[in-house]
């Protein structure tokens, strides 16, 4: 966990250790992720999720993680930023059961795991969140379609993508405009030997 020390307190490192052990344990039953080797989890799940830290507002926010799966990127962000009010959304009940157990075990306050699909929860969550995030759950056009109705005015959506998202963005131009959004930035990062891009989309109306 030394790689996480720059982001985390000793207490938060202990939370990440417990997260890792629970991920491995539950994965035997629920098949949550193909990545369970310790160093790979730290880099490809924990540190990858924390690449979003530099882009989040510094003040407390309401954040929704769409298609959270085993909690990425929402849960690592919540560990390091306990002031975030976190909603993790997923359509697979076994993943929700894991996330609820994780919330209890890590004693995460103001965090919840909701079973459902974003397109079916627009009425309940319309205009609720300051920030929405998603990692590798759909193409950017579909993600913006799901995320935009959930955001407050001037809210932001961050999609974690691979190293070359431009063709995907090109195909999504019409739907992004239709959802009253604009791409405000594309950030390119290197995470050890891995390339990552973060597409930043802002709701403008």
N, C-alpha and C positions, 0 to 999 in steps of 0.2 A: 504493500500500500504506500510505499515511499513516494510514488509518482503523484499521489493525491494530496501529499502533505502541503503543497503550495496553496491548495484551495480550502483545506479542512483543518479543524481543530482536532485534538486527540479524541474527543467524544464523538465527533463526526466520523473519524477514521474507524472507530469501534462500530458505528452504525453501518458503514460500508462493509466491514468484515462480516457482520451478521447478515446483511443483504446478500453477500456472496454465498454464504453457507446455505441460506434459505433457497437461493436460486438453484444451487446444485441439488439440494434435497428435493424440492418440488419438481424439478425438471425430470427426475426419474419417473414421476407419475404423470405429469401433465405435458411434457415435451414443450416447454416454454421457449427454448432457444437452442440453436445448434452450437452456441459458444458457451462452454462451461469451464474450460481450462483457466486457471486463476489469472495469469498475466493477460490472456486474451480478453477476459471479462473486464479487467481493470482498464485496458486501453480501448477496446472496441465498444464497450457498453458505458462504463462509468466516465472515463475521460472524454469520450465522444459526446456524451450527453452534456458535459460541463463546458463544451465549446460555446454553448449558448450564453454563458454567464456574462460575457462582455457586452452582450447586446440587450440584455434585459434592463428595464428601468430600475434605478437604485431604490426607489420607494416601494413599499409593500404593494403587491399586485394580486389580482385574481388571474390564475393561469389554468388553461385546459390543455391537456395532453391527449390528442386525438389518435386513437389506435395505439394505446399505450403499451399493449402487450405485456411484457414482464416489468414494465415501469419506466421504459426509456423513451424520451429523456426526462420525464417529469419527476420521478422519485429521486434521482441523484441531485437535480436542481433543488428540490425541497430540502434534502439533507443539508446542503451547503447554504441555502437561503431559506431558513425556517420561517421567515416573515411572509413567504409566498402562501397564498390560499390556493391549494392545488386540487383540481379535479382531474382524475385519470379515467378516460373513457375507452371502453373496448367492447366489441360485440361477441366475444367468446367468454362464456361464463367461467370456465376453468381458470382463465387468466385473471378474471375479477376476483375469484376466491383467493388466488395467490396474492393479489395486490391488497386485498383487505387484511389478510394475515400479515403481510409486510407492514402495513400501516400500524397495526396493533403492536407488532414486535418491536418496531423502531420507535414507537410512541410519537408518531408524526401528528402534530396538532393541525387542525384546519386542513385536513387532507381527506379525500374520499375517492372511492372507486365506483364508477357508475357503469352498469351493464346496458349497452345499447349502441346504436349507430348514430353518428352525428346528424345525419339527414332526417332522422326520426325524432330528434330531441330539440329541434329548432324552437318550438313554442316554449318549452320549459326553460331553455337557456338563451333565448334571444337577447342579444345586447348585454350579456352579463360580464364578459371577460375583457380584461385589458390586453391579454396576450394569449394566443393559441400557438401550440407547437405540434409538430408531427415528424416522425422519422421513418421514412421508407415504407409507408403504408399505401400509397397510391401516387398517380401522376399529379403534377402540381396543379393542373386545372381542376381535377376532382377535389383536391385538398382545399383549394381556395373556395370552391363551391360549398364545401362542408363548413369551413372555418368562418367565412365572412359573416353569416347571420348570427354567429355567437359572440362577435366582437362589439365592444363599445365603439362609439364614434372616435376616430383616430387610433383605434386599436391596431395592434400589429400581429401578423402571423409569420412564424419562422418555420421553414421546411428544411430539414437536414437531408441533403442529397449527395450524390457522388461527385466526383471531381469535375464533370463536364455536363452541366444542366442546361446549356443554352438551347439545344434543339427541343428539349421538353418545354422550356419557357416559350419558345417561338410558337409551338403548337397550342399553347394555353393563352395566347394574347387576348383572343376574343372573349373567352369566359372570364378572364381576370377583369376586363373592362365591364363586362355585363354585371359582375358582382360588385361594381362600384369600388374597385380596388386598383392599386398600382404597385408595380415592383419598385420599391425604393432603393434596393441595393442587392447585389449578389456578392457574398463574402467568400473568399477562397482561403482555405486553411490546410496546413499539413499536420497530421497527427502521427508522429513517428513516421513509419513508411507508408501511411495511408493518406489519401487525398480526400478532402471533404469540402463541400460547398454548402452555404447557408443562404437560402433565398428569403429575403425580407420583403413582405407584402404588407401594405398599409391600406386600411379601409378609409376612403376619402369622402364618403357621403354617409 
